[in-house]
Amino acid sequence: MKNKKNIINIIIIAVVLVLLFIIDNNIDEYRRKIINLCGIYVVLALSLNLINGETGLFSLGHAGFMAVGAYVVAILTLTPEMKDMNYYMQPILPILKTINMPYLPALIMGGLVSAFFGLLIGFPVLRLNDDYLAIASLGFSEIIRIAFINLVPITNGALGLKGIPVHKELIWTWGFAIATIIFMFQLMKSITGKSLNAIREDEIAARAMGVNLFRKKLLSFTISAFFAGIGGGLLAGVLGTIDPAQFKFALTFNIMLIVVLGGMGKIWGNVIAAVVVTVLMEYLRFLDEPMKNFLFQTDGLPGLRMVVFSLLLIVVIIFKKEDSKFSLRKLIGGKKNAES
């Protein structure tokens, strides 16, 4: 029975890859970019869901790990000639100038460096709980962003990096999205995944069952940072340009929004929410442009798209049923009740 299920899963993955290849050769650049962004946000949503939804911690530092991954990929894939063009204000460090890697190894390296930062940051901040953890992780994310602005010989400062080799093929973003989905399902079926869920539900009971709380939290935080770095690297490969302003708190908020809408701790819910939110954000852009019909006429209202999008989100949140498995209220306040 298990072998049959594995064969079915392999067939489904193969069909999806074939469909991606067909779609990639029959769409324009605009739609390709939207589909690529959907795949990237799937990776990012699942990575944040691991720490916030599956483990029950409240972290707001995702944008910082994305920035690390994006800059690592950019620096490793830029040619020496393009580095000279970018670093005209202050020369790049000599050791970085000659480094040039293919895209795939650079992505993996970006994820590993982000995981290393996650490990370093996790040691102090994971000893905190709830709101304090959120504030500390947000603070570290801002520290990373400000450091990137000031480390001009490494990151080119506020000018950012341009001319990054572009990889717009859907197989990159959605290949990693599929790999992330498979990994998350396998992780949550394992003993480690069940331990993370136990921590989420009740830390006192999990400790009584022999779960090493700090070690499991640190593992979850590190894995989440790894996939955030992968997502940041993919974003750099799709856009071809990055700068520190792209990795402000608003980016973490957008990912958190997807996780909440998709359902805390629900893998498929996060996948669907990532696609729906990304597509909706793009296709509502017509609201910012001049409109004329038989009812009214406008000269263009910049920002109207976000107003309508926010109203739609409010409606969804109001009528969305309480998540029977896990909710944001439990995420923020559940542990306080358990400790009291």
Phi, psi and omega in degrees: 000317180295318178297321179297318179295320179296321179296318179298318180296320179296319179297317180298316179298318179297318179297317180298317180296321178295317178298320178299318179296318180294314180297320183299332182263005183224024178229161178276175185295324181296311179293325177298319179296318180297315180295322176298316178297324176300314179297319179296316181290335172297313179300314183293318180295317180293326179291318178289326178297328180298315183277318184274320184269311185279325182263339177083019175267167183236087183254141179235028184252020187295323182298327179295317179292326175298318180298319179299311180298319182295315181290323177298313179297317181298312183294323183284334184261342178294138177284157178305325179295317179291328177295321177298322180290324181284315186267061180272339178284318179212130185299148176290155177304135183305324182293335181269340187295321186270351181287131176209120185239156168295165187296314185297308177300326178294321177298313179298318178297320177300319177295319181293318179294320177297319177297322178297316177296322177298321178295315180296315182289326183296327182304311179279317191284333183284358172276355176261167180228154169053235186299325182293321177296318180299315181293318181295316180294323175296320179297317178294324178298317178291325177299316179299315182295316180293323178298320179294329177291326186264341179275067186300318180294345180254313188253354185069018173060214183292344179291336180073189182236133180236166180075021177293133179306125185272135177231090185267358181298135184296337183296332180290301184293312183281336172298314178290328177296315179296318179298322179293318178300313180299315180300315182295320178297315180294321179297316184287342175278343184279173176299322179298315179298319178293327176293320178297318177296324178295320177297319180299316185284316182196108183294324181295315179294321179297319179295321179294332178278359177096011180281129175281099189300309184296318182295318180290321177298317181295321177297314179298317180297320181291316178297319178299318179295323179300310182288331174295320177296320176299315179298319177296320177296319177296321179297318177298321180290332179277317184279326181080002179205142178218156172204161185301333182295339180288342190246042175279177183300331181303328179293316176298321180298318179299319180291318178300321178301316179297318181296317180294316180294321180286339181107122179300123177083009180249113186292306182295326177298321178291323178297311181296315181297322180298318180290313183297313182295317181297314180294317181296319179299326180281316186280355174268004181296338181296340180291336179279349185261164177301136181233144180215123174212189186286348180264316183205168178220135178231153178269006183108122181238091179302130181100347180298328179302315181290328177295312180295318179298319179295320178296319177298320179295320179299317179297316180298315181296320181296317185265357178287129181293150178300130179293113184293336183273318184196145181224163180296328178297318177294323181300317185274317189246353186297318183290328178298317179295320180295321182288328179285000000 
